[in-house]
Amino acid sequence: MSKKIQQPIEFVDRRTGERVVETVMGDGALRFAYETLLGRTLWPVLFGSRLVSSLLGRRYDSPRSKKDIAALANLAGCSPEEAEKPIEEYASFNDFFTRRLKPGARPLGEGFVSPADGRLRLFLGADADTPFPLKGAKRPLREVFDSAAPGGTYDVAVVRLAPVDYHRFHFPCDCETPEPVRVVPGKYHSVNPLALLKRPDVYADNERQSVRCRAFFGDFWMVEVGAFGVGTIVQTAEGRRHWKGDEKGYFKFGGSTVVVVVPAGLVRFDDDLVANSAAGLETRVLCGERIGA
């Protein structure tokens, strides 16, 4: 039996305003990987290459993995009733994991919207050389961008997805992408809260894909971060012009993260998100939900 986390990870449910204790999936395996000498010795094998994540990806792409769908669908927060098809029609675990939703399941809010379902935290006024202030991370945004970060001061929105979440990500406003997506190879550490506490710099270490977006109010950047079990970040958007809510891509199995980087002050983020973030709390948001103006 796995041990409980000594200090529960909490986030705010935006719908109710209540604090919720997060369920940490794979607690025992993560504790082995991050808290034991043998586990840390295996990091180059577990997290240092695509091998393990690719093997998991093959397993979950196999029709034999279809039997695993029910276990995920029954977890709190998964909401399989929102999926565009009944769960028995999905051909594999990854087919369900990367599911699209029924029309209207994620109505678009006004203003600047969340690019994904997940737990959002804001970091306001960080420049490229300020250590990225996430769970005690010591890496600056310049390293998140692999030295390609533009100058200036940023407001950063981090949306961390859990396995139960809808795993497609979308554009938060009307924009153009004048350049191709930039891929920065990296490791594949988990973005589970327990792993973040033990390895807080994963957002600068893990594989990430970034692109500059040009909106009417100026340029901003979207960065997708891979994680353990995420053998693939799939970019599905085509062309240069995108409308708010258009699909940008999806993550295959695993936890993962979307980071939106906006020059400071261009977006006025909603007061509840700012207050929760200042208190060190993430806020559960849904894709397409307004997060700022």
C-alpha positions as CSV (number, residue, x, y, z in Angstrom):
1,M,0.0,0.0,0.0
2,S,1.4,3.4,-0.9
3,K,2.0,6.1,1.6
4,K,0.1,9.3,1.8
5,I,1.8,12.5,1.0
6,Q,2.7,14.1,4.3
7,Q,1.5,17.6,3.2
8,P,-1.5,17.3,1.0
9,I,-1.4,19.2,-2.3
10,E,-4.4,21.5,-2.6
11,F,-6.0,23.5,-5.3
12,V,-9.0,25.8,-5.5
13,D,-12.1,24.6,-7.4
14,R,-13.1,27.7,-9.3
15,R,-16.7,26.6,-9.5
16,T,-17.2,26.4,-5.7
17,G,-14.3,28.4,-4.4
18,E,-13.4,25.5,-2.1
19,R,-10.0,24.0,-1.6
20,V,-9.7,20.4,-2.9
21,V,-7.0,17.9,-1.9
22,E,-5.5,16.5,-5.1
23,T,-5.4,12.8,-5.6
24,V,-1.8,11.8,-6.5
25,M,-1.9,8.9,-9.0
26,G,1.0,6.4,-8.8
27,D,2.1,7.7,-5.4
28,G,4.0,4.5,-4.5
29,A,5.9,4.4,-7.9
30,L,6.7,8.1,-7.7
31,R,8.0,7.8,-4.2
32,F,10.3,5.0,-5.3
33,A,11.6,7.1,-8.3
34,Y,12.1,10.4,-6.4
35,E,12.7,9.4,-2.7
36,T,14.9,6.3,-2.9
37,L,18.6,6.0,-3.8
38,L,17.8,3.2,-6.3
39,G,15.0,5.2,-7.9
40,R,17.3,8.3,-8.3
41,T,20.0,6.1,-9.7
42,L,17.6,5.0,-12.4
43,W,16.7,8.5,-13.5
44,P,18.8,8.4,-16.7
45,V,16.8,5.3,-17.8
46,L,13.4,6.4,-16.5
47,F,13.5,10.1,-17.4
48,G,16.6,10.8,-19.5
49,S,15.4,9.4,-22.8
50,R,12.3,8.8,-24.8
51,L,12.7,5.0,-24.4
52,V,10.4,4.4,-21.4
53,S,7.8,6.9,-22.5
54,S,7.8,5.5,-26.0
55,L,7.3,1.9,-24.6
56,L,4.4,3.1,-22.5
57,G,3.0,4.9,-25.6
58,R,3.1,1.7,-27.6
59,R,1.4,-0.2,-24.8
60,Y,-1.4,2.4,-24.5
61,D,-1.8,2.6,-28.3
62,S,-2.4,-1.2,-28.4
63,P,-5.9,-2.5,-28.6
64,R,-5.1,-4.7,-25.6
65,S,-5.0,-1.5,-23.5
66,K,-8.7,-0.9,-24.1
67,K,-9.4,-2.8,-20.9
68,D,-7.6,0.0,-19.0
69,I,-10.1,2.7,-20.1
70,A,-12.7,2.0,-17.5
71,A,-10.2,2.5,-14.6
72,L,-9.4,6.1,-15.9
73,A,-13.0,6.8,-16.7
74,N,-14.1,6.0,-13.2
75,L,-11.7,8.3,-11.5
76,A,-13.1,11.5,-10.0
77,G,-12.8,14.4,-12.4
78,C,-12.6,12.4,-15.6
79,S,-16.2,13.1,-16.8
80,P,-16.4,10.4,-19.6
81,E,-19.9,11.6,-20.4
82,E,-18.3,14.7,-22.0
83,A,-16.5,12.5,-24.6
84,E,-17.7,12.7,-28.2
85,K,-18.2,8.9,-28.2
86,P,-19.3,6.2,-25.7
87,I,-16.2,4.7,-24.0
88,E,-16.8,1.3,-25.5
89,E,-16.2,2.8,-29.0
90,Y,-12.6,3.8,-28.3
91,A,-10.0,1.5,-29.8
92,S,-7.3,1.9,-27.2
93,F,-6.4,3.6,-23.9
94,N,-4.7,6.5,-25.8
95,D,-7.6,6.8,-28.1
96,F,-9.8,7.6,-25.1
97,F,-7.0,9.6,-23.4
98,T,-6.7,12.0,-26.4
99,R,-10.5,12.1,-26.9
100,R,-12.3,15.1,-28.3
101,L,-15.4,16.3,-26.4
102,K,-19.0,16.7,-27.4
103,P,-19.9,20.0,-29.1
104,G,-20.6,22.7,-26.4
105,A,-18.7,20.8,-23.7
106,R,-16.2,23.7,-23.4
107,P,-18.1,26.9,-24.3
108,L,-15.8,29.9,-25.0
109,G,-15.7,32.6,-22.5
110,E,-15.0,36.3,-23.2
111,G,-11.6,37.7,-23.3
112,F,-8.4,35.6,-22.9
113,V,-9.3,32.0,-22.1
114,S,-7.6,29.0,-20.7
115,P,-5.8,26.9,-23.3
116,A,-6.5,23.6,-21.5
117,D,-8.3,21.9,-18.6
118,G,-6.0,21.9,-15.6
119,R,-4.7,23.6,-12.5
120,L,-3.6,27.1,-13.2
121,R,-1.1,29.3,-11.4
122,L,0.1,32.7,-12.4
123,F,3.5,34.2,-11.9
124,L,3.5,37.9,-12.6
125,G,6.4,40.2,-13.5
126,A,9.1,37.6,-14.2
127,D,11.9,38.5,-16.6
128,A,13.9,36.0,-18.6
129,D,16.7,35.7,-16.1
130,T,14.5,35.6,-12.9
131,P,14.4,32.0,-11.6
132,F,11.1,30.6,-12.7
133,P,9.1,30.7,-9.4
134,L,7.4,27.3,-9.6
135,K,7.6,25.0,-6.6
136,G,11.0,26.4,-5.8
137,A,12.4,25.9,-9.3
138,K,15.9,27.4,-9.9
139,R,15.7,27.7,-13.7
140,P,15.0,31.0,-15.4
141,L,12.5,31.4,-18.2
142,R,15.5,31.8,-20.5
143,E,16.2,28.1,-20.0
144,V,12.6,27.2,-20.4
145,F,12.9,28.8,-23.9
146,D,16.4,27.2,-24.3
147,S,18.1,30.7,-24.5
148,A,15.6,31.9,-27.1
149,A,13.5,33.9,-24.7
150,P,12.8,37.5,-25.8
151,G,13.7,40.4,-23.6
152,G,11.3,42.2,-21.2
153,T,9.1,41.3,-18.3
154,Y,6.5,38.5,-18.4
155,D,3.3,37.4,-16.8
156,V,3.3,33.6,-16.9
157,A,0.2,31.3,-16.7
158,V,1.0,27.6,-16.0
159,V,-1.8,25.1,-16.6
160,R,-0.9,21.7,-15.2
161,L,-2.9,18.8,-16.5
162,A,-3.7,15.7,-14.5
163,P,-4.3,12.3,-16.1
164,V,-8.1,12.7,-15.6
165,D,-8.2,15.9,-17.6
166,Y,-9.2,16.5,-21.3
167,H,-5.7,16.4,-23.0
168,R,-6.2,18.6,-26.0
169,F,-5.0,22.2,-25.9
170,H,-6.3,25.2,-27.7
171,F,-5.5,28.8,-28.6
172,P,-6.5,31.3,-25.9
173,C,-7.4,34.1,-28.3
174,D,-7.4,35.0,-32.0
175,C,-3.8,35.0,-33.3
176,E,-1.3,34.1,-35.9
177,T,1.8,31.9,-35.6
178,P,4.3,33.5,-38.0
179,E,7.0,30.9,-37.2
180,P,7.0,27.1,-36.9
181,V,6.8,25.3,-33.5
182,R,10.3,25.0,-31.9
183,V,11.1,21.7,-30.3
184,V,13.6,21.6,-27.4
185,P,14.5,18.0,-26.6
186,G,14.7,17.1,-22.9
187,K,13.9,14.7,-20.2
188,Y,10.6,13.2,-19.2
189,H,10.1,13.8,-15.5
190,S,6.6,13.6,-14.1
191,V,4.6,16.8,-13.5
192,N,2.7,15.1,-10.7
193,P,2.7,17.3,-7.6
194,L,4.9,14.9,-5.7
195,A,7.5,14.9,-8.5
196,L,7.4,18.7,-8.7
197,L,8.3,18.9,-5.0
198,K,11.2,16.6,-5.5
199,R,12.3,17.9,-8.9
200,P,11.0,21.4,-9.2
201,D,12.9,22.4,-12.4
202,V,11.1,20.0,-14.7
203,Y,9.7,22.9,-16.7
204,A,13.2,23.8,-17.9
205,D,14.4,20.2,-18.1
206,N,11.6,18.3,-19.8
207,E,11.0,18.3,-23.6
208,R,9.0,21.3,-24.6
209,Q,7.6,22.8,-27.8
210,S,7.2,26.5,-28.1
211,V,5.7,29.0,-30.6
212,R,5.3,32.7,-30.8
213,C,1.7,33.9,-31.3
214,R,0.8,37.3,-32.6
215,A,-2.5,38.8,-31.4
216,F,-4.0,42.2,-31.8
217,F,-2.6,43.3,-28.4
218,G,0.9,42.0,-29.2
219,D,3.0,38.8,-29.1
220,F,2.8,36.0,-26.6
221,W,4.2,32.5,-26.4
222,M,2.8,29.1,-25.9
223,V,5.0,26.3,-24.5
224,E,3.9,22.7,-24.2
225,V,5.9,20.6,-21.7
226,G,6.1,16.8,-22.0
227,A,6.3,14.5,-19.0
228,F,6.9,10.9,-18.0
229,G,4.6,8.7,-20.0
230,V,4.0,11.4,-22.6
231,G,5.9,9.9,-25.6
232,T,4.4,12.4,-27.9
233,I,3.2,16.0,-28.0
234,V,1.2,16.2,-31.2
235,Q,0.7,19.6,-32.9
236,T,-2.5,19.5,-35.0
237,A,-3.0,23.2,-35.9
238,E,-2.4,24.0,-39.6
239,G,-1.6,27.3,-41.3
240,R,-0.8,30.6,-39.7
241,R,-4.2,32.0,-38.7
242,H,-6.0,30.7,-35.7
243,W,-9.3,31.6,-33.9
244,K,-9.8,31.6,-30.2
245,G,-10.7,28.0,-29.1
246,D,-9.1,26.4,-32.2
247,E,-7.3,23.1,-31.4
248,K,-3.5,23.5,-31.2
249,G,-2.6,19.9,-30.4
250,Y,-2.8,17.2,-27.8
251,F,-0.7,15.2,-25.3
252,K,-0.7,11.4,-25.3
253,F,-0.8,9.5,-22.0
254,G,0.7,11.1,-18.9
255,G,0.5,14.4,-17.0
256,S,1.6,17.4,-19.0
257,T,1.6,21.2,-18.9
258,V,0.8,24.2,-21.1
259,V,2.7,27.5,-20.2
260,V,1.4,30.8,-21.6
261,V,4.0,33.6,-21.5
262,V,2.6,37.2,-22.0
263,P,4.6,40.4,-21.8
264,A,3.6,41.9,-18.5
265,G,0.4,43.9,-18.5
266,L,-0.9,42.9,-21.9
267,V,-3.5,40.6,-20.3
268,R,-5.3,41.6,-17.1
269,F,-5.7,38.2,-15.4
270,D,-8.9,37.7,-13.3
271,D,-8.7,38.7,-9.7
272,D,-9.5,35.3,-8.2
273,L,-6.7,33.7,-10.2
274,V,-4.3,36.4,-9.1
275,A,-5.3,36.1,-5.4
276,N,-5.1,32.3,-5.4
277,S,-1.7,32.4,-7.1
278,A,-0.4,34.9,-4.6
279,A,-1.4,32.6,-1.9
280,G,0.6,29.8,-3.5
281,L,-2.5,27.9,-4.8
282,E,-3.4,26.6,-8.2
283,T,-7.0,27.1,-9.5
284,R,-8.9,24.4,-11.4
285,V,-9.9,25.8,-14.7
286,L,-11.5,24.4,-17.9
287,C,-10.4,24.9,-21.5
288,G,-12.1,27.9,-23.0
289,E,-12.9,29.5,-19.7
290,R,-12.1,33.1,-19.3
291,I,-8.9,33.8,-17.3
292,G,-8.3,37.4,-18.2
293,A,-9.1,40.4,-20.3
